[in-house]
Amino acid sequence: QVQMVESGGGLVQAGGSLRLSCAASGRTLSSYWLAWFRQAPGKEREFVGRINRSGGSRDYADSVKGRFTISRDNAKNTVYLQMNSLKPEDTAVYYCAASTYYSVDPVEYAYWGQGTQVTVSS
């Protein structure tokens, strides 16, 4: 089976930074789009950012554009999310995911991590 495991979440004050990592095992994901989603209590899972197989193309939700950066290391089968200038509204469980589709729809993502909590205090 394919397993994706996030790490790097935690508690940080507003304006601070966190770097999330997601390491995959079970198969290489070098041919997949890799993405980050987040979900707050009572809300639907929302797209945060994605990166293509080579790392040359990146997309971000407007809410995080300019603050978050997604990157990948195919040799390590890992995707990262660097989060700067964090705001309380960034508080959510963050999930990594993989898809063969060019999509921001969670339904199109075949593999998911278990999620890691990010809490930003005022």
N, C-alpha and C positions, 0 to 999 in steps of 0.2 A: 504494500500500500504506500501511497504518497503521504508524507507527513511534513507539515510546515509548522515551525515553532518560532513564535515571536519572543523577543526579549528587549529589555531596555526601558520598559514603562516604569512609572512611579509618580511620586508627588513632587511638584515643582511650583515655585511662585510665578506669578504673572511676569512676563518679560524674560523668563529663563528659557533654557534649551534642553532638549532631550534628543537622543539618537536611538531609534528603534531598529532592531535587526530581525530578520526572518530567514532562518536557514531551512532549506528543504532537503528531504531525503526520500529514497525510494525510486526516484527517476530524475534525470536531468530536466530542468525546466528552462533550458537555454532558448528553446523555440517558443516559449510562452510569453505573453504579456504578463507582467507582474504588477500588482496593484495594492494599494492600501485603502481600506475602508474604515469607517468608524461608526459606532452606534452608542447613543446616549439612552438612558432609561426612558421608555415611552415613545421613542422615536424610531423610525425606520433606519436601517443601515444605509449610510451615505458614502458616496465616492469621495476619496481624498486626493489620490494621485495614481498615475500609472506610468510604466516605462516599457519600451519595446525590447525586443530580444537583444539588440546590440547596445542598448543604452543611449542611442542617439536621438530618440524622440521621447518627450515627456509631456504629460498633461496634468493639470491640477484643477481642483475645484476653486472657484473664485474666492471662497472664504479663506483659503490657505495660500493662495498665489503670492509669491514674494517672500513668504515666511518659511515654507516647507520645501525641501528638496528630496526627491527620490533618486536613488542610484542602485546599481546592481553589480555584482561580481559573479559572472557566470562560472568562473573557475571554482568558486566556493558555493555555487548554487544558492546564493544569498541575495536578498534585496534589503535596502536600508531606507529609512525615512528620517532625515535630519529635520528637526522641528525647532525653529528659532522664534523669538518674540511671542512666546506662548500666551494665550489669553484664556480666561476662565471658560469661555464658550468652546474651547478645544477639548474640554473634559469629556472623555468617552472611553469605551473599550475600542482599541485599535486592532484591526485584523489585516493580515496579509492574505493575498489570494493570487491564483494563477488561472489564466484563460488562454485558449487558442484563438479567441475572438477579439476583434477590435471593438471593445465595448466598455461602458461604464456601468452597465446593468449587473448587479450582483448575481442574477440568475444565470448569466453567461460564464460565471467563474466556476471551474470544476473542483479546484482544491482550495482549502481554507486552513488557516491556522486557528488556534484555540482562542486567540485574543489576548491582549495585554492592556491593563488599565493605565490610563494617563489621567492624572488629576492635577488641575492647575488652580491654585489658590489666588485670591485677590490680594 
